[in-house]
Amino acid sequence: MLWKLIVRYVRPSWLPLLLVVLFQFAQSVLSLMLPTINADIIDEGVLQGDTDTIWRLGALMLGLSLGQVAANILAILFGARLAMRAGRDLRADVFATVGDFSEQDVQRFGAASLITRTTNDVQQVQMLILMSCTMLLSAPMLAVGGMIMAVRADGTLSWLIAVAVPLMLLVLGFLVWRLVPIFRLLQERIDGINKVLREQLTGIRVIRAFVQERRERARFAVANDGVTDAMIRTGNIFVLMFPIIMLIVEVSSVSVLWFGAQLVDAGELEIGTMMAFLQYLMQILMGVLMATFMTIMIPRAAVSAKRIGEVLETVPSIERVAVGDRMPTPGTVELRDVRFQYPGAETPVLEGVSLRAEPGETVAIIGSTGAGKTTLVNLIPRLFDATGGSVLVGGADVRDLDAETLWRGIAIVPQRPYLFAGTVASNLRYGNEGATDEQLWRALEIAQAAGFVQQMQGQLGARISQGGTNVSGGQRQRLSIARALVAEPDVLVFDDSFSALDLTTDARLRAALREAVGATTQIVVAQRVSTIVDADRIVVLDAGRVVGTGSHDELLAGSATYREIVESQMAVEA
């Protein structure tokens, strides 16, 4: 998966890659030439007392060194650009893929894991591409070229290469084998700490309300210790790796000097040649050392690439179609014998549900907790696909409609309203970027939000923090309702969207909705009977089944379940 991913995202940047290869080759060739010139300076210049030769070869050596530095800088420059582009494209594709996920797909991976895969995992692959351009390409060039030049300089000492290189590779292979499972564990534990941190930041008010700071600190400590333990285990391997490698390098250097000195003493080897061989051996071992650094990164990047691949290769459980971009009867909503069962659940949440809403009608859905009300309204904008029966919007099955067409015709105010970081205006224009200020104020008036927005500093330009945490729950609900109104949809879905409003505000808002959007179909999920008493039709759900349909008066007379709900609320209010 790792190399498949790298090839896929590096291929479009073939020109920078070609330049990286050329400049890395150039700097490797120049590096391999320097020890030979240095040997000539010693043997032909220093030992012979020839100053002209020293100056001439020294100038050549300086020029080659400057050329090597320039080639290396250019290789790193183009390599960095290539890696950053690959990382950008990979992040964009992961984000786009996750954007097509259904609620079910997101829940399967978990939000914290998807965030880690889009950020940390992509960064691991991006860093591997960068280091490959700067180290992996030059390492084999230096190692192979160094072997050729070392044997060419003196074959009698080449046995030292045959001992040192395999020994180093054996050590590296063992260490990489130990690192792979630890890196996999590390990424999983990073997922875990992100999940805990995300929950704590999102639920900080609940934590403080129930005085659970100590418990949450303990829970975070467990996740934090897990990450620390995995990183310490990784560090313990690194502690062994570099000293062992440096020991091999130092012993190899001493061996060259020891055996080379004996050959020099016997007149079989020149001092400059021995020094050149030593430098070539160092280049070979440094090439292997650079490959070592890469082998450290490869296992972790491989784990990250596998996790990224799992996201990219996931086929969304809800298939989007590119046909069916027209609705024969805009504003109609119909459920025909709908059944829905969550994956892995023993029993369905909804069974045999049928209802129809005509344009301009207000259809309310009420029932006890767990009756399936939210699940039902989630089927209308196709956040989930029904496992049985069919859902029609605008006279067309939602599975045959283009997703953009479907969503443009529906605005949903969720049970937990969410506002984005920005301003009041930017949040209201989320579903209609071209909305004028007059349209925004009109929607705010209908949603009973104009009063508090006028009191905010900047009014429409007032800042809204992420999640809308700087406004109250009721204000957040009213702004979410106004946002849905600005979109001017054919169907408005309110999923218990009036729960944070007092009875007076609730009544004024419903009256304003009847007057302003009378032609728009409204699907209203509510807990309070007072919210839906004026609905054209009320659907009563019980354990996922429709047990009553009709007006408020009709249900009071003919539905025991509805009558029980009404009586229980009247008793509470009394």
Protein Blocks (a to p, Z undefined) as FASTA:
>chain_A
ZZmmmmmmmmmmmmmmmmmmmmmmmmmmmmmmmmmmmmmmmmmmmmnopaklmmmmmmmm
mmmmmmmmmmmmmmmmmmmmmmmmmmmmmmmmmmmmmmmpcfklmmmnopklmmmmmmmm
mmmmmmmmmmmmmmmmmmmmmmmmmmmmmmmmomklmmmmmmmmmmmmmmmmmmmmmmmm
mmmmmmmmmmmmmmmmmmmmmmmmmmmmnopmlmmmmmmmmmmmmmmmmmmmmmmmmmmm
mmmmmmmmmmmmmmmmmmmmmmmmnopacfklmmmmmmmmmmmmmmmmmmmmmmmmmmmm
mmmmmmmmmmmmpccfbdcdfehibcfbghiacdehiacddehiabdfbghiacdddehi
acdddddehilmmmmmmmmnopaccfedjddeehiafklpcfklmmmmpccddfbdcdde
ddfklmmmmmomkbcfklmmmmmmmnopmmmmmmpghijmpccdehilmbcfklmmmmmm
mmmmmnopabdcdehkllmpcfklmmmmmmmmmmmmmmbccddddfblklmmmpmbdcdd
eehiafbdcdfklmmmmmmklmmmmmmmmmmmZZ
